[in-house]
Amino acid sequence: MIVAPSADLDMAVRAIVFSAVGTAGQRCTSLRRLIVHEDIADDLIARLKAAYASLPVGDPRKAGTLVGPLVDMAARDRMMAALKRARAEGGTVHGGTVAEGVAGGAYVTPALVEMPDQSDVVREETFAPILYAMRYRDLDAALAMQNGVPQGLSSCIFTLNMREAERFVQVSDCGIANVNIGPSGAEIGGAFGGEKETGGGRESGSDAWKGYMRRATNTVNWSDALPLAQGVSFDI
């Protein structure tokens, strides 16, 4: 997600938290990278830190729980390993600990990680509630950062600048490019699918039939002659 200087920050914060920690960050469209303009970065990150600290973690069957468990202990270990790498690559981690007082599953607190740049661990996809936050000055640099990963499923920008929005939807190399809505807010009537390592066609939308059929070319000759290509004569 790119958050531009003109963005509605209240809307952006809600979208970020929902997309990054919903289903404990274990969706294919979960938000894992936040690329925020340096003029608003301090304000936005402060809001996110406060929001993350207030998230109830626990049994998803109980009312009020917003963050449930990871799928298993191995997923928890992968998350902790990713956070260890992030620290080694210059990141500052907020949260990202084993949840206290919650038993019977792999419960963790969501992690917000401030990174100095897009390092190796940021480019990898960890199915866990980890959000890497990076800063940018120039929109083209932000777009290059967004596109500079092997994945290409869903992307988004928050901006009230029409030129920035148009530039984004033209340059984003993902199968889904949203404006002022999170990456996990896929329109059910639109084609769903990605590019690069997360490619493989589309579901739904106008081309949905292609996923369930195969193309074939059939030529049927009902005459008693055998027409040959380019008028070739081949008598035997």
C-alpha positions in Angstrom: 0.0 0.0 0.0 1.2 3.5 -0.9 -0.1 6.3 1.3 0.4 9.7 -0.4 0.5 13.1 1.4 -3.1 14.0 0.4 -4.6 10.7 1.8 -7.4 10.7 4.2 -5.4 9.3 7.2 -8.4 8.2 9.2 -9.6 6.0 6.3 -6.1 4.8 5.6 -5.5 3.7 9.2 -8.8 1.7 9.2 -7.9 0.0 5.9 -4.3 -0.8 7.0 -5.3 -2.4 10.3 -8.2 -4.4 8.6 -6.0 -5.6 5.7 -2.9 -6.3 7.8 -4.3 -8.1 10.8 -7.6 -9.6 9.5 -7.4 -13.4 9.6 -4.1 -12.8 11.5 -2.4 -11.8 8.2 -3.0 -15.2 6.6 -4.9 -14.1 3.5 -3.3 -14.1 0.0 -4.3 -10.4 -0.1 -3.1 -9.5 3.4 -1.3 -6.2 3.6 2.4 -6.7 4.4 4.1 -3.5 3.0 3.3 0.1 3.8 5.0 2.7 1.7 4.2 6.1 3.2 5.3 9.6 2.2 7.8 11.0 4.6 5.8 14.1 5.3 3.0 12.1 7.0 5.0 9.0 8.0 5.5 10.0 11.7 1.8 10.8 12.2 0.5 7.7 10.4 2.9 5.3 12.2 2.1 6.8 15.6 -1.6 6.1 14.9 -0.9 2.6 13.8 1.2 1.9 16.9 -1.6 3.0 19.1 -4.1 0.9 17.1 -2.0 -2.2 17.1 -1.5 -1.9 20.9 -5.2 -1.9 21.4 -6.1 -5.0 19.3 -7.7 -7.8 21.3 -5.9 -11.1 20.6 -7.6 -14.4 21.5 -10.3 -17.0 20.7 -12.0 -15.8 17.5 -15.2 -17.4 18.7 -15.5 -14.8 21.4 -17.2 -11.4 20.8 -14.7 -8.6 20.6 -11.7 -10.6 19.4 -10.1 -9.0 16.4 -6.9 -11.1 16.1 -7.2 -14.9 16.2 -4.4 -17.6 16.1 -2.0 -18.5 13.4 -2.6 -21.8 11.7 0.0 -23.7 13.8 3.1 -23.4 15.8 5.3 -23.6 12.8 3.7 -20.5 11.4 4.4 -18.8 14.7 8.0 -19.8 14.5 8.3 -18.5 10.9 6.9 -15.2 12.0 9.4 -14.9 14.8 12.2 -15.8 12.5 11.1 -13.1 10.0 11.1 -10.5 12.8 14.6 -11.6 13.9 15.8 -11.1 10.3 14.0 -7.7 10.1 15.9 -6.5 13.2 19.2 -7.7 11.7 18.4 -5.8 8.5 17.9 -2.5 10.4 14.2 -2.7 11.3 12.5 -1.5 14.5 9.8 -4.0 15.6 6.7 -2.9 17.5 4.7 -5.8 18.8 5.2 -9.2 17.3 5.4 -11.2 20.5 3.7 -14.4 21.8 0.4 -13.2 23.3 0.2 -13.5 27.0 -2.7 -15.1 28.8 -4.0 -16.9 25.7 -3.7 -20.7 25.6 -4.6 -23.4 23.2 -3.1 -22.1 19.9 -0.4 -20.1 18.2 -1.5 -16.6 19.4 0.8 -13.6 18.6 0.4 -9.9 18.7 0.6 -8.2 15.3 3.9 -6.6 14.4 4.5 -3.2 12.9 8.1 -3.0 11.6 9.7 0.2 10.6 12.3 -0.5 7.9 15.0 1.8 6.5 14.5 0.3 3.0 13.1 -2.7 1.2 15.4 -5.4 2.4 15.4 -9.1 1.6 13.0 -10.1 4.4 10.5 -7.5 3.2 10.5 -9.0 -0.3 9.5 -12.4 1.1 5.9 -13.3 1.9 5.3 -14.5 5.5 1.7 -15.5 6.2 1.5 -13.8 9.5 0.5 -10.3 10.9 3.7 -8.5 10.0 3.5 -5.1 8.4 6.7 -3.5 7.1 6.6 0.3 7.0 8.9 2.3 4.7 9.1 5.9 3.7 9.3 7.6 0.3 9.7 11.1 -1.2 9.0 10.6 -4.9 5.9 8.7 -6.2 8.0 7.0 -8.9 10.3 5.7 -6.2 7.4 4.4 -4.3 6.0 2.7 -7.4 9.4 1.1 -8.1 9.5 -0.1 -4.5 6.0 -1.6 -4.7 6.8 -3.4 -8.0 10.2 -4.5 -6.9 9.1 -7.8 -5.4 8.3 -11.3 -6.9 4.6 -11.1 -5.9 2.0 -9.3 -7.9 -1.5 -10.1 -6.6 -3.0 -7.0 -5.0 -2.0 -3.4 -4.5 -3.5 -0.1 -3.5 -2.9 3.6 -3.0 -4.5 6.1 -0.7 -4.6 9.5 -2.3 -7.0 12.4 -3.1 -4.8 13.4 -6.0 -6.3 12.3 -9.2 -3.0 12.4 -11.1 -1.4 10.2 -8.5 -4.3 7.7 -8.6 -4.2 7.5 -12.4 -0.4 7.1 -12.4 -0.7 4.3 -9.9 -3.3 2.2 -11.7 -1.2 2.5 -14.9 2.1 1.5 -13.3 1.2 -1.0 -10.7 2.2 -4.5 -11.9 -0.3 -6.3 -9.8 -3.4 -8.1 -11.0 -5.5 -5.9 -8.7 -4.8 -2.1 -8.3 -7.2 -0.3 -5.9 -7.6 3.3 -5.0 -8.6 4.4 -1.5 -9.5 0.8 -0.5 -7.2 -1.8 1.0 -5.7 -4.7 -1.0 -8.0 -7.2 0.5 -11.1 -5.4 -0.6 -11.5 -7.2 -3.9 -14.7 -6.3 -5.8 -16.6 -9.6 -6.3 -17.6 -8.6 -9.8 -14.1 -8.0 -10.9 -11.5 -10.4 -12.2 -9.4 -11.8 -9.3 -5.9 -12.9 -9.9 -2.3 -11.8 -9.9 0.9 -11.5 -11.9 4.5 -12.6 -11.6 4.9 -15.4 -8.9 1.3 -14.9 -7.8 0.0 -15.2 -11.4 -2.0 -18.0 -12.9 -5.1 -16.6 -14.5 -8.2 -14.9 -13.2 -11.4 -15.9 -11.4 -14.7 -14.1 -11.6 -15.2 -11.1 -13.8 -15.8 -11.0 -17.6 -13.2 -13.6 -18.3 -14.2 -16.2 -15.7 -15.4 -18.7 -18.3 -11.8 -19.1 -19.5 -10.9 -20.8 -16.3 -13.4 -23.6 -16.9 -13.1 -24.2 -20.6 -10.5 -24.8 -23.2 -10.1 -23.2 -26.6 -10.1 -25.3 -29.8 -10.2 -24.5 -33.5 -12.4 -26.8 -35.6 -12.5 -26.9 -39.4 -15.2 -29.1 -41.1 -15.2 -29.7 -44.8 -18.6 -30.7 -46.1 -17.7 -30.7 -49.8 -16.4 -33.5 -51.9 -13.2 -31.6 -52.7 -10.0 -31.0 -50.7 -9.1 -27.4 -50.8 -5.4 -26.9 -50.1 -3.8 -23.8 -48.6 -2.5 -21.1 -50.9 -4.2 -22.8 -53.9 -1.5 -25.5 -54.0 -2.2 -28.3 -56.5 -1.1 -31.7 -55.3 -2.4 -34.4 -57.5 -1.6 -38.1 -56.8 
